[in-house]
């Protein structure tokens, strides 16, 4: 049976209400620059890379085996189904942005394989539920059944919004109906150890108009924090099962879990008009950003439990900073931006995208970091190109992992990245992220907002916006002024306009050819960490525009362990690829006994000498190297 729905062409998140609205899919098109290059690399390389690896090691084959009804050895850990679903989501968004016959055929074949494994009642998971496997819902703590299903629902939403429907949508609706029967009113009182089903159910409800899915998401959010999951050594906060969502003050526990849950809670709050729940998540975001977030925007300080640390516990050398947590952080910030219209959320998205997300892929799109340190003490190794790695914690980027949630998550993010660049409201268009793109959409009572946006972002700060058609009515064009910016100027049709605050707005009836120039000075600057962050007290970091910079041994030609920045020095900015910093290198004698005491008898300091820094996101692309972001002052 084919299930039909009506939907609008839109991106991954389409709230029914909010201060701002996402643009209809297709109303913003990348035309060049940083993000267009990476989106094309995703289409040409990353998607195919993920397909190849999951085929090779049997993760896609699990669906074929499950469809036969015969016993089989399941390949991979319990939640590898979710990686196939994230790949399908990436394919759907990519096809929506750039039709491709070969990719469409590969997509359809993969959907057929997934659909073949679905049970008659709608249940779908390759690791549970058959006579020779563990029973359904027998491991709510670690089984990841609902987590994996959530990614299937999100993949279906992508197809629904890019193609209007299809076989995967039918599969997802049958699955969601099954979940309503099992976990809804009068059903099983449980939650999944890994949140993800919550935002997925809400978005499927938005896309199909079936409010039962939103209500089930609300039920899962309200159940969290009441001890429904069994105790574990990391504590109930690992699962966010220690405190009800609306009572928590800060994000805690496993970082990806916490951020997915918070995103789902915002979705539920928006769709049910729950102002209290929304305020709770806004407070959690604010406290987490102020006390538990790295300079790059990364979140998650602990390796052992992939979790947030305590307030100001942000060690750069032991930072986990999982790529998936950075992506989840942007999922949360985007939802809060749409609901409130506040630019601080767009600021964090920018910081996190350029640094904590885009540090993950190697420049060729064929290897990835899982965790993202800000201080590499040893040069590490180059993982084999044909072997599965664990987490690549002490090596360079690896082609694939035993837990490969990050490559597929990155792929779906790149395929839809343009959807967070701009929004509309009743009176105008808001530009949140800069680059090279074309916008042509309708605002208010039918006024046309058609603009060409050109900039050298993230390396250059001049943003030129040119009207490509008459607006036919008044349009308020709002441009974000980044929080790091100083000395920004605005020129509107050759007239200077004062700039103050975190946005500037140009209200006018636009004529084709009208030109607005936002000039944001991009200069390397010194950043000093909060002294309560013990691990980096007495250090400085260097930023330039939205980019965090690092010193890398291969580039600088020094041992980063011995680098000291003289007090009061400023970086020399010769362009994005030529930021230099005067440093000294110190030489200490080998310790005789314990490495503590009144101080070394001898300390020789060489320099200062000028070394070249690199954008943090690019480190490790030139071979094994040591690296650090925070540099001691002395």
Secondary structure, DSSP 4 states (H G I P E B T S, - for coil): -----------S---SS-SSEEPPTTSEEEEEHHHHHHHHHIIIIIHHHHHHHHHHTTTTHHHHHHHHTS--PPPSSTTTHHHHHHHHHHHHHHHHHS--HHHHHHHHHHHHHHHHT--TTS---SSBSSTTSBPTTS-TTT--HHHHHHHHHHHHHHHHHHHS--HHHHHHHHHHHHHHHHHSTTS-----SS--HHHHHHHHHHHH--HHHHHHHHHHHHHTTSS-SPP-TT-GGGGT-SS-GGG-SS--SBHHHHHHHHHHHHHHHHHHT-HHHHHHHHHHHHHHHHHSB-TTS-B---SSS-B--STT---STT----HHHHHHHHHHHHHHHHHH--HHHHHHHHHIIIIIITTSB-TTSS-B-SS--SEE-S--B---TTS-BS--SSBS-BS-BSS-HHHHHHHHHHHTGGGGSEEE-SSEEEE-S-SEEEEEEEETTTEEEEEEEEE-TTT--EEEEEE-S--SSEEEEEEE--TT--S-EEEETTEEE---SSEEEEEEE--TT-EEEEE----EEEEE--TT-GGGTTEEEEEETTEEEEEEHHHH-S-GGGEEBPTT---EESSTT-EEEEEEEEEEPPPSSSS-SS--S-EEEEEEEEEEEEEGGGTTSSSS--EESSEEB-
